[in-house]
């Protein structure tokens, strides 16, 4: 099995630093404020900074809008079908 030796370019290194810094800041904020679900605050910056080569206003708006829509969907579905376990299982 041959492993390829690709040296990391400066852009690759900077992207790794951005990902690590974003995850660290998210985790630190979560712990400082005592928020639950620390994985969300750690993984979300990793996904955003790893998938988007340049963080701009459009990418940030998409992330915020998707989080709002997801929260609304979970709240509405949980509120409507929370007392019906069979329906909640079918929806999931």
C-alpha positions as CSV (number, residue, x, y, z in Angstrom):
1,X,0.0,0.0,0.0
2,X,1.5,3.3,-1.1
3,X,0.7,6.4,0.9
4,X,1.0,9.6,-1.0
5,X,3.2,12.3,0.5
6,X,1.5,15.6,-0.1
7,X,3.1,18.5,1.9
8,X,0.5,20.8,3.4
9,X,0.3,24.1,1.6
10,X,0.1,27.4,3.4
11,X,-3.6,27.6,2.6
12,X,-4.3,24.1,3.9
13,X,-2.4,25.0,7.1
14,X,-4.4,28.3,7.5
15,X,-7.7,26.4,7.0
16,X,-6.7,23.8,9.7
17,X,-5.9,26.7,12.0
18,X,-9.3,28.4,11.2
19,X,-11.1,25.1,11.9
20,X,-9.3,24.5,15.2
21,X,-9.7,28.1,16.3
22,X,-13.5,28.1,15.5
23,X,-14.0,24.8,17.4
24,X,-12.0,26.1,20.4
25,X,-13.9,29.4,20.5
26,X,-17.3,27.6,20.3
27,X,-16.4,25.1,23.0
28,X,-15.0,27.9,25.3
29,X,-18.1,30.0,24.9
30,X,-20.3,27.0,25.7
31,X,-18.4,26.3,28.9
32,X,-18.1,29.9,30.0
33,X,-21.8,30.5,29.7
34,X,-22.8,27.1,31.0
35,X,-24.8,26.2,27.9
36,X,-25.9,22.6,27.2
37,X,-25.1,20.8,24.0
38,X,-21.5,21.7,23.7
39,X,-21.0,19.4,20.7
40,X,-23.3,21.7,18.7
41,X,-21.1,24.7,19.5
42,X,-18.0,22.8,18.6
43,X,-19.0,20.8,15.5
44,X,-20.9,23.6,13.8
45,X,-17.9,25.9,13.4
46,X,-15.8,22.9,12.2
47,X,-18.3,22.1,9.5
48,X,-18.8,25.7,8.4
49,X,-15.1,26.5,8.3
50,X,-14.2,23.2,6.7
51,X,-16.7,23.3,3.9
52,X,-16.5,27.0,3.0
53,X,-13.1,28.1,1.6
54,X,-13.9,31.8,2.5
55,X,-16.3,32.8,5.2
56,X,-18.5,35.6,3.9
57,X,-21.8,37.2,4.8
58,X,-23.8,34.8,2.5
59,X,-22.4,31.7,4.2
60,X,-23.1,33.1,7.6
61,X,-26.6,34.0,6.7
62,X,-27.3,30.5,5.4
63,X,-26.0,29.0,8.6
64,X,-28.1,31.2,10.8
65,X,-31.2,30.7,8.7
66,X,-30.8,27.0,8.7
67,X,-30.4,26.9,12.5
68,X,-33.6,29.0,12.9
69,X,-35.6,26.8,10.5
70,X,-34.4,23.6,12.3
71,X,-35.3,25.0,15.7
72,X,-38.8,26.0,14.4
73,X,-39.4,22.6,12.9
74,X,-38.3,20.7,16.0
75,X,-40.4,23.0,18.2
76,X,-43.5,22.8,16.1
77,X,-43.3,19.0,15.6
78,X,-42.5,18.4,19.2
79,X,-45.3,20.7,20.3
80,X,-47.9,19.1,18.0
81,X,-47.0,15.5,18.4
82,X,-45.2,15.4,21.7
83,X,-48.0,13.6,23.5
84,X,-48.3,11.0,20.7
85,X,-45.3,8.7,20.9
86,X,-46.3,6.6,17.9
87,X,-46.6,9.6,15.6
88,X,-43.3,11.0,16.9
89,X,-41.7,7.7,16.0
90,X,-43.2,7.7,12.5
91,X,-42.1,11.3,12.0
92,X,-38.5,10.6,13.1
